[in-house]
Amino acid sequence: MTIEINLLPWRDRVRERRSRRFHVAMVLAAAVGLGSGASMTVFYQQRLDAQQQRNAHIEAQAAQLERDIRSISEYEAAREQMLNQIEVFSRLQVGRPQTVHVFNQLVESLEEGVHYTRLSRQGDSLRVAGLADSNRQVSDQLRALAASTALGVPVLSEVESEEGAARRRFSLSVDQQMPEDAEQVDELVPESAAEEASP
């Protein structure tokens, strides 16, 4: 007698259990993968946001630094302009009494028989044209100008005889000597002007 056993239902149930376990494993793997991907996305997004904030902070600081540099450059330009103005004012302050002193020296050093016909100035250099009765008076005039405290050594550029007369026409140039310190400037100011300036 033969006993037949039908194993198909048992095999089907085993197959179904295996299939369910496989599907569950796939779902779990997919869930783990999605979770890991989402976590990594959030992590890198946070890192990216933090880096962007740092970049924005650096850019803001760089812009502020550029503004500060421009401000410093403007301050330095204004300072340089003020220094130039102060130098100009100082030269003018020195030049006013010095000009008076130069004219006084020109008058005081004028030799007898000599008179000036033209006087021009370019910077600190003076050009003088005049007439003298003789060559000796021209030489004496040069020595008198050289002895002046306000003028340098004169340079004679031309001497010629006037037509129809015994007089000599001459031209010379001489440099104006600026005072070296404030005490010399004060000495050039007339006493009357100093008294008017004093309170």
Secondary structure, 3 states (H helix, E strand, C coil): CCCCCCCHHHHHHHHHHHHHHHHHHHHHHHHHHHHHHHHHHHHHHHHHHHHHHHHHHHHHHHHHHHHHHHHHHHHHHHHHHHHHHHHHHHHHHHHHHHHHHHHHHHHHCCCCCEEEEEEEEECCEEEEEEEECCHHHHHHHHHHHHCCCCECCCEEEEEEECCCCCCEEEEEEEEECCCCCHHHHHHHCCHHHHHHHCC
